[in-house]
Amino acid sequence: MALNRRTYLMSRPDHFTVSYSINPWMHPADPTDTARAVAQWQKLYDAYIALGHEVELIEQAPGLPDMVYTANGGFVIDGRAYIPKFRYAERQPESALFADWFRDNGYEVLEPEYTNEGEGDFLLAGERILAGRGFRSADDSHREIADLFGREVLSLTLVDPRFYHLDTALSVLDPVVAPGAEPTIAYLPGAFDDASREVLEEHFPNAIRVSDEDGSVFGLNSASDGENVFLSPRATGFIAQVAERGYTPVTVDLSELLLGGGGIKCCTLELRK
């Protein structure tokens, strides 16, 4: 049983394909296998359930293949859901579907004024919110989320287009920490500019620094319950690093969904009720 029972929102990729390109991982000319994507996704779902977590589902709409990446569908603290305002037109119809789901399930919906892509670029680390910028979420969304949730926001600038969301280059390994304590994080130094690396080194001196080799297979696009870390089996160095820190690695292959530029964390939105 997991140290902390978590609740996640996922979406079965029944309509998954790559029909457009909005990140460097997406190549519409290359074939995709929807059945394989569903089978791999199911293994992640089953792993969460087996370890005692609750998984809620939002149905993927036809024509919106990226809905499987539910992490972009909002940012949730204390039952309040900040809704995404997607940068690219291909994903913009998802916003209303996620907003409706949150309303129907009893969450307070916070409508955004500025472009943001949910937990793709906002990660809760202790009392702080780590916020990504550079490719998707606007700088103004960082101020907006700070005001809405009344928390300190640390802005981090991404510079490598392969790591276009914060959750592709940084992972929070402790969802819950004691007041005043700092969680353990892991990050890919080369994905950030110099100023952001200085911020991370100042606030998280004991962070795990992950190799480019492990980052390039989306090893950091991982989820953690504070005890188990769900990550790519190809990120062998990162697997060893989390084990050395006392976490239990749980490997799940989502290589088919990586063709759309997403991995484990992309498919996992934490619902903090």
N, C-alpha and C positions, 0 to 999 in steps of 0.2 A: 504494500500500500504506500502511496506517495506521502512524503512528509507533509505537504500542503495540498489538499484537494483543490484542484483548479476547475474552472468552467470555461470552455472554449466554444467559439462559434466557427463552424466549418460549412463548406458547400461541396457536395459531391459533384465531380467534374463530368457530368453526363454529356455536356456539349463542348468539351474541351477540344480546341484546335488552335493552330496559329495561322490566322488569316490576315494579319497586319503586323507591322513592326513598330513598337514604341520603346524598345530597349535593345541593346546590342545582342541579346540572347535569341531574339525572335527572327526567324528566317522563314517566311511564308512558303517559299519554294520547297523547303524540306518537309518530308512526310511526318505526320504525327499519328499516334495510335491512341484513340480515345479509350478503348477497352483497357489498354495497358495503364493509362493515366488513372482510370478508375480503380484498377486493382492495386496500384501503388498507394493511391490515396487511402484506400480501405485499410491497408496495413498500418498507416499512421493513425487512423481513427481507432482501429482495434488496439493499438499500443496504448493510446490514452485510456480507453475503457478498461483495459486489463490492469492498469495501475491505479484505478479508482477515480479517475477524473470524469467529469460530466461533459458531454458534448452535445450542443444544440446545433440545429441545422437550418440553413436558409437555402431554399431551392434555387439552383442555378437557372437563369432564364436563357432560352434559346437566343443566339446572337450575341451573348455576353460571355465569351469563353473565359475571361479573366476573373469572373466572379468567384472562381475557386480560390483565389487569393484573398480570402476574407480579412486578412490583417489590414488591408487597405480600406475596409468597410467602416472604420470608425476608431475611436479611442475612448475607452470606457473606464471611469473611476466612480465608485460609489453609486452605481446605477444611473449615471449620467453619461450619455453617449454623444460625443462630438462627431458630427457626420462629415464624410469626405466631400471635397469639391475637386474633382479630378482635373488634372491638367489637360489630358488628351480626350478628344471628342469620343473616341471609341469606348471609353470607360465611363463617361459622364452619366449615362442612364442608370448605372448601378446605384448612384447616390440615393435616389428616391426609393429604390427597393430596400436598401439597408435602413433608411430612415423609417419606412413603414414597418419593417421587421422589429426594430427597436420599440416603436410606439405600441405595436400589437403585443409585445412581450413585457410591457410595464416599465420601460426605461424612459427617463426624461431626455428628450432629443434636443441637442444644441446645434442649431443651424449655423454653418460657417459663413463668414463674409469673404474669407481669403482661400486661395488654392491650398489644399492640403490633401494628403493621402493616408490619413488615419495612422494606425499603428505601424505602417510601413516606415514612417518618419518620426513617430513619437513613441519612445520607450520609457516606461516608468522604472526608475532606478532609485529605490528607497523613497525619499520624499521628493526627489527631483524628477523632472521630465527631461530626458535627453531628446533633442530635436534636430532632425537632419534637414539640410538645405543644399542647394546647388543644382539639383536636377528636377525635382518635382514640387515639394512643398515650398510655398512662398515665405520669405522672411517675416512678413506681417502675420502669418499664421502662428508663429512662435509667440508673438505678443498676445495674440488673441487667446491662445490656449492657456497662457500664464494667467490672464485675467479671468477666464472662465473657471479654472480649477484652483486659483489662488496658490500656485506652486512656483518654485524657482525653476526656470528653464535654462538649460545649457545648450546653446546653439552650436552645432557641429557642421562644418562644411565638407561635403563630399566632392572629390575631384576626379575620380575614375568613373567613366560612364558605365562600366560593367556593374558598379555598385551604386545604383541610382537611388536606392532607398537606404535609410539608416539601418534597417533590419537585415540588409545583405552584408553589412560590414561590421556590425556590433551586436553582441548578444548579452542580455542580462541574465545571469545564472541564478540569482536569488530573487524570486518574485516578492518575497516578504522578508523584511529585516527588522530588528529591534529599533525603536526610536533612536535616532542619532547615529546608527550604524551605517556603514557603507556596504552596499552589495558588491559581490564579485561580478565583474564584467569581463568580456573577452572582445577584442577588436583587431581589425586589420590595419596596422599603421599606415600603409601605403594608400589606403582609400581616402585619407583625410589630408587637409592642408596643414601647414606647419602650426598655425595658431590653434587649430582644433586638437592636434596631437599634444600641444602644451596643456590645453584644458584637461584632456583626459589623463595626462601624467600627473597633473596637480591634484585632481579630485579622486583618481583611482590608481594610486601608485602600485597597488598589488594586482592590477588587471593582468589577464592572460593576453599576451601578444601573439597573434596567430600568423602563421607563415602565408606568403603569397600563394604557395601551392595549395594549402587548405582553403584559403579564401576563394580561389578560382574555381573550386567545385562546390561553392555555396555552403561551405562548412559552417560559417557564422550565421547562416539563415536557419537558426536552431531555436528550439523551445526548451524551457526548463521549468520544473516544478520546485526547484530548490534542492532536490535530491537526485532526480533523473534528468539527464540532458538528452533530448531527442535530436539527432544530427545525422548528417550524411555518412554512409559507410566509407566514402572515398576520402574523407577528411581525416586520414590516419594520424597525422601529427596532433590535430586538435583532440581527437579521441583520447590519445595518451595524455594530453595536458589536462583535460577535465578529470580523468581518472586519478591523476597525480594530486589533484586538489580535493579528492574525496567524493566526487560525484560519480554516478553510475551512467555510463554512456548507453544509450538505446539507439541503435542505428536503424534508419528507415531510408530506403532508396526511393527518391522521387525524381529520378533522372528524366522521365518523360515530361513531368511538369516543369523541369528546368528549361525545356525548350521554349517555354513561355516566359522565362525569366523569373521563376518562382521556386521556392523550396519549402521546407517544413514550416518555418515561421510565417512565410507568406500565406500558407494555408490555415493559419491558426490565429484567431483573434481572441484575446483574453477578455472575458466578461467579468469585470470586477463589480459584483453586486453590492 
